[in-house]
Amino acid sequence: NSLVSDKELQYSLVEARWIWDIDAVKSKSVDVSVAEIMTRKVLHMPKEYQYALSVASCFGMRVGEEILQLLETSKTFIGLVHSLDQIVMKEGMIQKNGSSFVFQHDLIQQAVYNLIDSKERDELHYNIGVELLKSIITSTDYSVDRTSLLAIDQINVASSIVTEASLRSPLALLNLSASQHMIELAKPVSALLYVRHGLRHLGQEGWVSNFDVCLRLHDAGCLSSYLNGMPRGVEAYIEEIMKHTTDMMGRMKSIYVLIRTLGTSGRQEVAVEKAFHFLGLLGEDFPDDVSLTDIQSALASTKTKLA
């Protein structure tokens, strides 16, 4: 196919046989990679086919037709499904599997993706994400589903070009929801990545401009780090929370995670010490020396309160 498309191998109607440029064929490296062959093939396609493949490659190996149809509500993305259908029939680089378009090999997807200029790639990811969010999310709804997760992932890839201040809080909230959703699915690695993206969207002024969202992201960071077995990560998020909050109730979630982390990492004595320290800050004092009388008095008091 590569020799034919490069016109180094052609069929002659006059001679009724294949003819070739032997010198050109010999000059071709026999170890030309699949990616290089696919790249040449893509570059010979019509521009609308190239663009449709570029959009599809931004989603990885596969993309659902319903996602592309959501994008097609924007003039920028009109004709994606039609172009990919044509490629399925004519080119064979991508196939239809149910309602999804699937690249036939990861090298093909990577070859298409690498053809996109790095700057244009970020813009394409960003535009895809924004268009998907426009079609599914209201101004007050930051819940997540499969489509919104795809949208968030696209924008996160292009986070370096997100400059609009008005988007910082919504994107941070969406990443927070995504992180919580990943924790529910027992995917703590993904949960921690969404926390990091959320904080990146807020920027260095997050504690000032979006205190509540920033605190909740740090709480999620504590929990995700704990679930990933990363005690240093837990302590790093705790340190930030302690530095920027004075309300003990606002610290409680992360303090609980810290004590659990210390306990499960073999530092039980430190965990107990921290627990007593924070309980003391809440007004619950514990004497250093406890007598039997003290214990009996405390149990009687507790029994009275529970009666």
Secondary structure in CASP SS format (residue, H / E / C, confidence):
PFRMAT SS
TARGET T0000
AUTHOR 0000-0000-0000
METHOD secondary structure of the structure
MODEL  1
N C 1.00
S H 1.00
L H 1.00
V H 1.00
S H 1.00
D C 1.00
K C 1.00
E C 1.00
L E 1.00
Q E 1.00
Y E 1.00
S E 1.00
L C 1.00
V C 1.00
E C 1.00
A C 1.00
R E 1.00
W E 1.00
I E 1.00
W E 1.00
D C 1.00
I H 1.00
D H 1.00
A H 1.00
V H 1.00
K H 1.00
S H 1.00
K C 1.00
S C 1.00
V C 1.00
D C 1.00
V C 1.00
S C 1.00
V H 1.00
A H 1.00
E H 1.00
I H 1.00
M H 1.00
T H 1.00
R H 1.00
K H 1.00
V H 1.00
L H 1.00
H C 1.00
M C 1.00
P C 1.00
K H 1.00
E H 1.00
Y H 1.00
Q H 1.00
Y H 1.00
A H 1.00
L H 1.00
S H 1.00
V H 1.00
A H 1.00
S H 1.00
C C 1.00
F C 1.00
G C 1.00
M C 1.00
R E 1.00
V E 1.00
G E 1.00
E H 1.00
E H 1.00
I H 1.00
L H 1.00
Q H 1.00
L H 1.00
L H 1.00
E C 1.00
T C 1.00
S C 1.00
K H 1.00
T H 1.00
F H 1.00
I C 1.00
G C 1.00
L H 1.00
V H 1.00
H H 1.00
S H 1.00
L H 1.00
D H 1.00
Q H 1.00
I H 1.00
V H 1.00
M H 1.00
K H 1.00
E C 1.00
G C 1.00
M C 1.00
I E 1.00
Q E 1.00
K E 1.00
N E 1.00
G C 1.00
S C 1.00
S E 1.00
F E 1.00
V E 1.00
F E 1.00
Q C 1.00
H C 1.00
D H 1.00
L H 1.00
I H 1.00
Q H 1.00
Q H 1.00
A H 1.00
V H 1.00
Y H 1.00
N H 1.00
L C 1.00
I C 1.00
D C 1.00
S H 1.00
K H 1.00
E H 1.00
R H 1.00
D H 1.00
E H 1.00
L H 1.00
H H 1.00
Y H 1.00
N H 1.00
I H 1.00
G H 1.00
V H 1.00
E H 1.00
L H 1.00
L H 1.00
K H 1.00
S H 1.00
I H 1.00
I C 1.00
T C 1.00
S C 1.00
T C 1.00
D C 1.00
Y C 1.00
S C 1.00
V C 1.00
D C 1.00
R H 1.00
T H 1.00
S H 1.00
L H 1.00
L H 1.00
A H 1.00
I H 1.00
D H 1.00
Q H 1.00
I H 1.00
N H 1.00
V H 1.00
A C 1.00
S H 1.00
S H 1.00
I H 1.00
V C 1.00
T C 1.00
E C 1.00
A H 1.00
S H 1.00
L H 1.00
R H 1.00
S H 1.00
P H 1.00
L H 1.00
A H 1.00
L H 1.00
L H 1.00
N H 1.00
L H 1.00
S H 1.00
A H 1.00
S H 1.00
Q H 1.00
H H 1.00
M H 1.00
I H 1.00
E H 1.00
L C 1.00
A C 1.00
K C 1.00
P H 1.00
V H 1.00
S H 1.00
A H 1.00
L H 1.00
L H 1.00
Y H 1.00
V H 1.00
R H 1.00
H H 1.00
G H 1.00
L H 1.00
R H 1.00
H H 1.00
L H 1.00
G C 1.00
Q C 1.00
E C 1.00
G H 1.00
W H 1.00
V H 1.00
S H 1.00
N C 1.00
F H 1.00
D H 1.00
V H 1.00
C H 1.00
L H 1.00
R H 1.00
L H 1.00
H H 1.00
D H 1.00
A H 1.00
G H 1.00
C H 1.00
L H 1.00
S H 1.00
S H 1.00
Y H 1.00
L H 1.00
N C 1.00
G C 1.00
M C 1.00
P H 1.00
R H 1.00
G H 1.00
V H 1.00
E H 1.00
A H 1.00
Y H 1.00
I H 1.00
E H 1.00
E H 1.00
I H 1.00
M H 1.00
K H 1.00
H H 1.00
T C 1.00
T C 1.00
D C 1.00
M H 1.00
M H 1.00
G H 1.00
R H 1.00
M H 1.00
K H 1.00
S H 1.00
I H 1.00
Y H 1.00
V H 1.00
L H 1.00
I H 1.00
R H 1.00
T H 1.00
L H 1.00
G H 1.00
T H 1.00
S C 1.00
G C 1.00
R C 1.00
Q H 1.00
E H 1.00
V H 1.00
A H 1.00
V H 1.00
E H 1.00
K H 1.00
A H 1.00
F H 1.00
H H 1.00
F H 1.00
L H 1.00
G H 1.00
L H 1.00
L C 1.00
G C 1.00
E C 1.00
D C 1.00
F C 1.00
P C 1.00
D C 1.00
D C 1.00
V C 1.00
S C 1.00
L H 1.00
T H 1.00
D H 1.00
I H 1.00
Q H 1.00
S H 1.00
A H 1.00
L H 1.00
A H 1.00
S H 1.00
T H 1.00
K H 1.00
T H 1.00
K H 1.00
L H 1.00
A C 1.00
END
